[in-house]
């Protein structure tokens, strides 16, 4: 097996461990006032797992392989680093209001600083860039599609659930925020 594939797989497991540990830490500290996840977290986990499985299985073959493996590995690594930066910044901006499940924390109010000035879900943007970077580093078009299709479906559902919940919880202030910002890509979507 190519050493670059091993590097990508090791990073993926380390990133998953980081998210799991952050989730456990957040659960031990969180004071959830109201939950409204509707199974979106488990659906997202399942679709991410499917995306990784497809991406790695396809990436291990020569079918769909792109030329210039080193260039795509570098582009993928840059996307991963950018995604990690965005993900961590969004978590730090939310601080005590950050949760893995769709929930309202005691004392919750709308955060409109940092990346949240422009988009409503920068943490998800960061994660999508990490997944895109991981698949791109495999230098395989089919691997990228295998990763992004299920993962994107998971995030589309998750965003829909979260937006409905936030609108119920924060009312007019969240509706006004939605009108001023985009969901995940500044000025586009």
N, C-alpha and C positions, 0 to 999 in steps of 0.2 A: 504494500500500500504506500502511496506517495506520502512523504513526510508532511506536505502541506495539508492533506486531508486529515492526518492525525492531529495537526495543530488546530485545525478548524473544529474537529470533534472535541478535543480537550477544552478549547475555549468555550464551546457550547455547553459542556457539562459544568464548567466553572461558573458560567453566567447563570445557569439554572440553579446552581447551589447558592449563588449570591441572592437571587430572587426568593428562593425558599427561605433562607435565613432572614432576609428582610421581612418577609411575610410573617414568620414566627415571631420576630421581634415586635412587629407592629401589632399583632394579635395580643401579645402579653401586655402591651401598654394602652391599647385602644379602649375608648369609652364610647361604644356605639350607642347612639340615641335611637336610631331607626335604620333597619336594613331593608334593601330592596333589590337584591342581586338577581333574582329570578333565574338562577342557574347559569348566569352568563359567565361566571368565572370558570366553572367546570367545563362548559362548552368551549371556552377559549383555551383552557389547558388541553383539552382533547384535540382541538384543531391545530394547536401549536405542535403537539406531539406528532400528529399526522403529517404536518408540514416538514418537520425535521426528518421523520422517517422516509418520506418521499424524496426529499432533497438529498439526503445522504445516500439512499439506495441508488438513485439516478446518478448522482455525482460520482459514484464509484465506478461507473461504466464509461465507455467512450462515446456512447450515444448522446448527441447534443453538445459534445465537447467544443468549446470555443478555442480558437488559436490564441497563442500568447498567454499561456497560463500564468506567468509571473505578473503581467499587467493586471489581469482580473483579480488575482490574489491581493495585489496592492490596493486596488480600488475597493475590494470587499473589506479589507482591513480598515481603510479610511472611513467607510460607511459605518462599520462597527464602532470605531472610536467616536465618531460624531454622534451616533445613536446613544452610546453609553453616556456621553456628556449631556445630551438633551434629557435622557431619562433621569439621571442623577440630579440635574438642575431642577427638573419639575418636582421631584420628590422633596428636595430641600426647600423649594418655594412653598409647597403645601405644608410642610412640617407635620404638626400633630393632626392635620386634617387628611393626610394621605392614608388611604385604606386600599387593601386588595379587593375586598368585596365592595359592591356598590352599597354605600352606607353613609349615614349622616352621623358625624361625631358630635358629642356635646359641645355647645358653643360655636358650632359650624357657621361660617359666613363665607360669602363669595370672595375668592382670591383673584385679583386682577393685576398682579405684578409679575415681573419676569416675562417668561414666554407666554404666560396666561393673558397678557395684554392683547396678543394677536390671535392665539388659538386656544380652544377650550380643552384640548387633550394632548398636550405636549409629551406626556409620559408615553402615550401610545405611539406617537410619532417616533420617539426615541426607540421604542421596541421594534417598530416596523423597520426602521433603518438597520437595527442590529440583525434582524432576520434577513433582510435584503442583502446586507453585507456578508453574512455567513454564506448564503447561497451563491452570491456573486464570486466569493473567494474560491468556490468549487469549480469555477470556469466552465459552467454548463448551463445553457439556456433552459433546458428542461428541468434542471435542478432548481433554478430560480422560480419557474412557474409552479413546480411542485411545492415549494415553500410558500410562495406568496398567495396562491389561490386559497388554500384552507385558512391560513393565518388572517388574511384580509377579511374573509367571511366571518371569522370569530370576532375581529375587532369591529366590524360593521354592526354586528348584533350587540356587542358589548356597549358601544357608543350609544346605540338606540335606547338600550335599557337605562344606561346612566343618565342620558339627557332627560328621559321621561321622569326618572326619579328626582333629579335636581330641580326640574320644573315644578314638580309636586311639592318639594321641600322648600324651595326658595322663591317660588312664585314670580312676581313681576320683575324682581331684580335679575333673576336668571334669564327671563325672556328678553330683557333689554340687553343683557350680556350676549346672548345668542345673536341678536341683531347686529351687534358691533364686531363680532369675531367670527372666524371660520372654525370648523370642527378640528381639522388636523393639519391642513396645509395652508399657510398664510396666503391670504388673498385669492385662494382657489377653491378649497373645499373644507 
